[in-house]
Amino acid sequence: MLDTAYLKQLLELVGDKGYLGIDNGDLMNHLAPDEGQPVEFTEMGQQFKYHMDEAWMAGLIRDRDDVTAKDWGLVVGVSGHWAYRGKQLVLSPIGGELLEELGKPKGLERLKQAVRSAGAAAGTEALRAGVAELLKGAIF
């Protein structure tokens, strides 16, 4: 269910903030604004979480101040409500390279094809393999 256009938009928002980074809550508010109900119970909120989880686990985004951070700062309570540990998020070197490739003509389509060619790999592994394939192709 990876939406490559959405992933590109997410990476652009993070990348636009450069080395200062973007606050994780601000990023969520931009991509999944509050529509009168808790964002965690909306389609836009779940789309944001899905793509953030995939981008984080694929190594495209990292915590500016803690390169060993295990997550992007989302805390899901027992009631299902979301809270954030404030983090400034930046693009990893691979995330920056991917964003550059996605900005080229047919970049989005090339990423889709690369993820599809990952075959049996699922989820984050397919995204990682797709990113690796896309960037490998950019070198040659």
ZADREN-117913 format. One record per residue: x, y, z of N, C-alpha, C, O in turn. Coordinates in steps of 0.2 Angstrom, whole numbers, plus 5000, padded with zeros to 4 digits. Last residue first. Layout:
[node [X Y Z] [X Y Z] [X Y Z] [X Y Z]]
...
***
This chain:
[node [5125 5020 4939] [5127 5018 4932] [5124 5022 4926] [5126 5020 4921]]
[node [5118 5026 4949] [5125 5027 4949] [5128 5025 4942] [5133 5028 4940]]
[node [5105 5024 4948] [5107 5031 4947] [5114 5031 4946] [5117 5036 4943]]
[node [5104 5010 4951] [5103 5012 4944] [5105 5019 4943] [5107 5021 4937]]
[node [5106 5011 4965] [5111 5008 4961] [5110 5010 4954] [5115 5011 4950]]
[node [5094 5018 4968] [5100 5021 4969] [5106 5018 4965] [5110 5021 4963]]
[node [5085 5007 4965] [5084 5014 4962] [5090 5018 4962] [5093 5020 4957]]
[node [5089 4997 4974] [5089 4996 4966] [5089 5003 4963] [5092 5004 4958]]
[node [5087 5003 4986] [5094 5001 4984] [5094 5000 4977] [5099 5002 4973]]
[node [5073 5005 4986] [5077 5011 4986] [5084 5009 4984] [5088 5013 4980]]
[node [5069 4991 4985] [5068 4996 4980] [5072 5002 4980] [5074 5004 4974]]
[node [5074 4987 4997] [5077 4984 4991] [5075 4988 4985] [5079 4989 4981]]
[node [5066 4995 5006] [5073 4995 5006] [5076 4992 5000] [5081 4995 4997]]
[node [5053 4990 5002] [5055 4997 5001] [5063 4998 5001] [5066 5001 4997]]
[node [5054 4977 5006] [5053 4978 4999] [5055 4986 4998] [5058 4987 4992]]
[node [5056 4978 5020] [5061 4975 5016] [5060 4977 5008] [5065 4978 5005]]
[node [5044 4984 5023] [5050 4988 5024] [5055 4985 5020] [5059 4989 5017]]
[node [5034 4973 5014] [5034 4979 5018] [5041 4983 5018] [5043 4984 5012]]
[node [5043 4958 5009] [5037 4962 5011] [5039 4968 5015] [5044 4969 5018]]
[node [5050 4949 4995] [5051 4954 5001] [5044 4957 5003] [5041 4959 4998]]
[node [5047 4943 4983] [5044 4940 4989] [5045 4945 4996] [5042 4943 5001]]
[node [5050 4957 4974] [5048 4950 4974] [5045 4948 4980] [5040 4951 4982]]
[node [5056 4969 4970] [5059 4966 4976] [5056 4959 4977] [5058 4955 4982]]
[node [5049 4974 4960] [5055 4969 4958] [5058 4966 4964] [5061 4961 4964]]
[node [5042 4984 4967] [5039 4978 4964] [5044 4972 4962] [5042 4966 4963]]
[node [5052 4993 4969] [5049 4990 4975] [5045 4983 4972] [5046 4978 4976]]
[node [5055 4997 4956] [5060 4994 4960] [5057 4990 4966] [5059 4985 4968]]
[node [5042 5003 4952] [5045 4997 4948] [5050 4993 4952] [5050 4987 4953]]
[node [5042 5014 4961] [5037 5009 4961] [5039 5002 4957] [5038 4997 4960]]
[node [5054 5020 4956] [5053 5018 4963] [5048 5012 4963] [5049 5007 4966]]
[node [5050 5024 4943] [5055 5020 4944] [5056 5016 4951] [5057 5011 4952]]
[node [5039 5033 4946] [5038 5026 4943] [5044 5021 4943] [5042 5015 4944]]
[node [5046 5043 4952] [5041 5039 4956] [5040 5033 4953] [5039 5028 4956]]
[node [5055 5047 4941] [5058 5045 4947] [5053 5041 4951] [5054 5035 4954]]
[node [5051 5053 4929] [5050 5046 4930] [5053 5043 4936] [5053 5037 4937]]
[node [5063 5066 4931] [5057 5063 4927] [5057 5055 4928] [5062 5052 4928]]
[node [5067 5067 4949] [5069 5067 4942] [5063 5064 4938] [5059 5061 4941]]
[node [5064 5066 4962] [5063 5073 4959] [5064 5073 4951] [5063 5077 4948]]
[node [5069 5054 4966] [5061 5055 4965] [5060 5061 4961] [5054 5062 4958]]
[node [5082 5057 4968] [5080 5053 4962] [5073 5053 4961] [5071 5053 4955]]
[node [5081 5065 4979] [5084 5068 4973] [5082 5064 4967] [5080 5067 4962]]
[node [5076 5056 4988] [5072 5062 4986] [5075 5065 4980] [5071 5067 4976]]
[node [5087 5047 4989] [5081 5045 4986] [5077 5051 4984] [5074 5051 4978]]
[node [5097 5056 4995] [5098 5053 4988] [5092 5051 4985] [5090 5052 4979]]
[node [5090 5057 5007] [5092 5063 5003] [5093 5061 4996] [5091 5064 4991]]
[node [5090 5044 5012] [5084 5048 5011] [5085 5054 5006] [5081 5055 5002]]
[node [5104 5042 5013] [5100 5038 5009] [5093 5042 5007] [5091 5042 5001]]
[node [5107 5051 5024] [5110 5052 5017] [5106 5048 5012] [5106 5051 5006]]
[node [5091 5055 5031] [5097 5052 5031] [5100 5053 5025] [5097 5055 5020]]
[node [5083 5070 5035] [5084 5065 5030] [5090 5062 5032] [5095 5065 5033]]
[node [5077 5073 5052] [5080 5075 5046] [5081 5069 5041] [5080 5063 5043]]
[node [5067 5079 5065] [5068 5073 5060] [5072 5076 5054] [5070 5082 5052]]
[node [5067 5081 5082] [5068 5085 5076] [5070 5079 5071] [5075 5076 5072]]
[node [5054 5076 5093] [5060 5075 5090] [5061 5079 5084] [5056 5080 5080]]
[node [5045 5074 5107] [5047 5079 5103] [5054 5077 5100] [5059 5076 5103]]
[node [5035 5061 5108] [5041 5063 5111] [5044 5068 5106] [5046 5065 5100]]
[node [5017 5062 5106] [5024 5062 5103] [5029 5064 5108] [5028 5068 5113]]
[node [5003 5051 5106] [5007 5056 5109] [5014 5056 5106] [5016 5051 5103]]
[node [4987 5044 5102] [4994 5045 5100] [4997 5051 5104] [4993 5056 5106]]
[node [4976 5031 5109] [4978 5038 5107] [4985 5039 5106] [4989 5036 5109]]
[node [4974 5019 5113] [4975 5020 5105] [4976 5027 5104] [4978 5028 5098]]
[node [4974 5016 5126] [4968 5018 5123] [4968 5019 5115] [4963 5020 5112]]
[node [4988 5015 5128] [4983 5009 5129] [4976 5010 5126] [4973 5005 5123]]
[node [4996 5025 5116] [4994 5023 5123] [4989 5017 5122] [4987 5015 5117]]
[node [5010 5026 5106] [5003 5024 5106] [5001 5022 5113] [5004 5017 5115]]
[node [5021 5038 5102] [5019 5034 5107] [5012 5033 5107] [5008 5037 5107]]
[node [5033 5043 5090] [5026 5041 5091] [5025 5037 5097] [5029 5031 5097]]
[node [5047 5044 5087] [5044 5048 5092] [5037 5047 5094] [5034 5050 5098]]
[node [5053 5036 5078] [5052 5043 5076] [5048 5047 5081] [5047 5053 5080]]
[node [5065 5024 5086] [5058 5026 5083] [5058 5034 5081] [5063 5037 5083]]
[node [5077 5023 5091] [5074 5017 5089] [5067 5018 5085] [5065 5014 5082]]
[node [5092 5032 5089] [5085 5032 5091] [5082 5026 5087] [5083 5025 5081]]
[node [5105 5035 5086] [5104 5028 5088] [5096 5027 5090] [5094 5022 5092]]
[node [5106 5048 5083] [5107 5044 5077] [5105 5037 5079] [5104 5032 5075]]
[node [5099 5061 5089] [5100 5054 5092] [5100 5049 5086] [5095 5046 5084]]
[node [5096 5073 5083] [5100 5073 5089] [5102 5066 5092] [5106 5066 5096]]
[node [5088 5070 5072] [5093 5074 5071] [5098 5074 5077] [5104 5074 5076]]
[node [5082 5054 5068] [5082 5059 5073] [5088 5063 5072] [5094 5061 5072]]
[node [5079 5051 5050] [5082 5049 5056] [5081 5055 5061] [5079 5060 5059]]
[node [5074 5042 5035] [5073 5048 5040] [5076 5046 5047] [5076 5040 5049]]
[node [5076 5030 5029] [5076 5037 5025] [5076 5043 5029] [5078 5048 5027]]
[node [5076 5017 5034] [5082 5022 5035] [5082 5028 5031] [5088 5031 5030]]
[node [5065 5010 5034] [5070 5009 5028] [5076 5013 5029] [5080 5013 5024]]
[node [5059 5014 5046] [5062 5008 5046] [5067 5006 5040] [5071 5002 5040]]
[node [5055 5027 5041] [5060 5026 5047] [5063 5020 5047] [5069 5019 5047]]
[node [5046 5024 5031] [5052 5028 5030] [5057 5027 5035] [5063 5027 5034]]
[node [5037 5016 5038] [5040 5013 5033] [5047 5017 5031] [5052 5014 5030]]
[node [5032 5025 5047] [5035 5019 5050] [5039 5016 5044] [5045 5014 5046]]
[node [5027 5035 5038] [5032 5037 5043] [5036 5030 5045] [5042 5030 5046]]
[node [5017 5028 5032] [5022 5030 5028] [5028 5032 5033] [5034 5031 5031]]
[node [5008 5025 5044] [5011 5020 5039] [5017 5022 5036] [5022 5018 5036]]
[node [5005 5038 5048] [5009 5033 5052] [5012 5028 5048] [5018 5026 5049]]
[node [4998 5043 5037] [5004 5046 5039] [5008 5041 5043] [5014 5041 5042]]
[node [4987 5034 5037] [4991 5035 5031] [4998 5038 5033] [5003 5035 5031]]
[node [4981 5037 5049] [4984 5031 5048] [4989 5030 5042] [4994 5027 5042]]
[node [4977 5051 5046] [4982 5049 5052] [4985 5042 5051] [4991 5042 5052]]
[node [4968 5049 5036] [4974 5052 5035] [4979 5051 5040] [4985 5051 5039]]
[node [4958 5041 5042] [4962 5038 5037] [4968 5042 5036] [4974 5039 5035]]
[node [4958 5043 5060] [4957 5045 5054] [4961 5041 5048] [4966 5039 5050]]
[node [4962 5041 5073] [4956 5038 5071] [4954 5040 5064] [4948 5038 5062]]
[node [4973 5050 5075] [4974 5043 5075] [4968 5038 5073] [4969 5033 5072]]
[node [4967 5062 5077] [4970 5061 5070] [4971 5053 5070] [4971 5050 5064]]
[node [4951 5064 5084] [4958 5063 5085] [4961 5060 5078] [4958 5055 5075]]
[node [4941 5076 5075] [4942 5070 5078] [4949 5068 5079] [4953 5071 5075]]
[node [4943 5088 5068] [4938 5087 5072] [4937 5081 5076] [4934 5080 5081]]
[node [4954 5085 5060] [4948 5087 5057] [4942 5086 5061] [4937 5083 5059]]
[node [4971 5090 5060] [4965 5088 5064] [4959 5090 5060] [4958 5096 5058]]
[node [4981 5084 5045] [4978 5089 5050] [4972 5087 5054] [4968 5082 5052]]
[node [4993 5076 5041] [4986 5074 5043] [4983 5079 5048] [4983 5077 5054]]
[node [5003 5084 5036] [5001 5079 5032] [4994 5076 5034] [4991 5073 5030]]
[node [5005 5094 5047] [5005 5096 5040] [5002 5091 5035] [4998 5092 5031]]
[node [5005 5086 5058] [5000 5091 5058] [4999 5094 5050] [4994 5095 5048]]
[node [5017 5079 5056] [5010 5075 5056] [5005 5080 5055] [5000 5079 5052]]
[node [5026 5089 5057] [5026 5085 5051] [5019 5082 5051] [5016 5082 5046]]
[node [5024 5093 5070] [5023 5098 5065] [5022 5094 5058] [5018 5096 5054]]
[node [5029 5081 5077] [5022 5083 5078] [5020 5088 5072] [5014 5088 5070]]
[node [5042 5081 5074] [5038 5076 5071] [5031 5078 5072] [5027 5076 5068]]
[node [5050 5096 5067] [5047 5093 5073] [5042 5087 5070] [5038 5088 5066]]
[node [5063 5095 5056] [5056 5096 5057] [5054 5092 5063] [5055 5087 5063]]
[node [5080 5101 5054] [5075 5096 5055] [5068 5099 5056] [5067 5105 5057]]
[node [5092 5108 5052] [5088 5110 5058] [5083 5104 5059] [5081 5103 5065]]
[node [5096 5104 5039] [5100 5102 5045] [5096 5103 5052] [5097 5100 5057]]
[node [5081 5105 5031] [5088 5105 5031] [5091 5102 5037] [5088 5097 5040]]
[node [5068 5107 5028] [5070 5110 5034] [5077 5109 5035] [5080 5111 5040]]
[node [5065 5099 5016] [5065 5107 5016] [5068 5110 5022] [5070 5116 5022]]
[node [5065 5086 5021] [5071 5089 5017] [5071 5096 5017] [5077 5099 5017]]
[node [5052 5085 5025] [5058 5084 5030] [5064 5087 5027] [5068 5091 5031]]
[node [5045 5087 5014] [5044 5091 5020] [5050 5091 5025] [5052 5096 5028]]
[node [5050 5077 5005] [5051 5084 5004] [5050 5089 5010] [5054 5093 5011]]
[node [5045 5066 5012] [5053 5067 5012] [5054 5074 5010] [5059 5077 5012]]
[node [5032 5067 5009] [5034 5067 5016] [5042 5069 5016] [5044 5072 5021]]
[node [5031 5067 4995] [5029 5073 4999] [5032 5073 5006] [5034 5078 5008]]
[node [5036 5054 4993] [5040 5059 4991] [5038 5066 4994] [5042 5070 4996]]
[node [5025 5047 4999] [5032 5046 5002] [5036 5052 5000] [5040 5055 5004]]
[node [5015 5051 4990] [5015 5053 4997] [5021 5052 5001] [5023 5057 5004]]
[node [5020 5044 4979] [5019 5051 4979] [5019 5054 4986] [5021 5059 4987]]
[node [5020 5031 4983] [5026 5034 4982] [5025 5041 4981] [5030 5045 4983]]
[node [5012 5022 4995] [5010 5028 4990] [5016 5032 4989] [5018 5036 4993]]
[node [5011 5006 4998] [5015 5011 4998] [5013 5016 4993] [5013 5014 4987]]
[node [5004 4994 5000] [5000 5000 5000] [5004 5006 5000] [5002 5012 5001]]
***
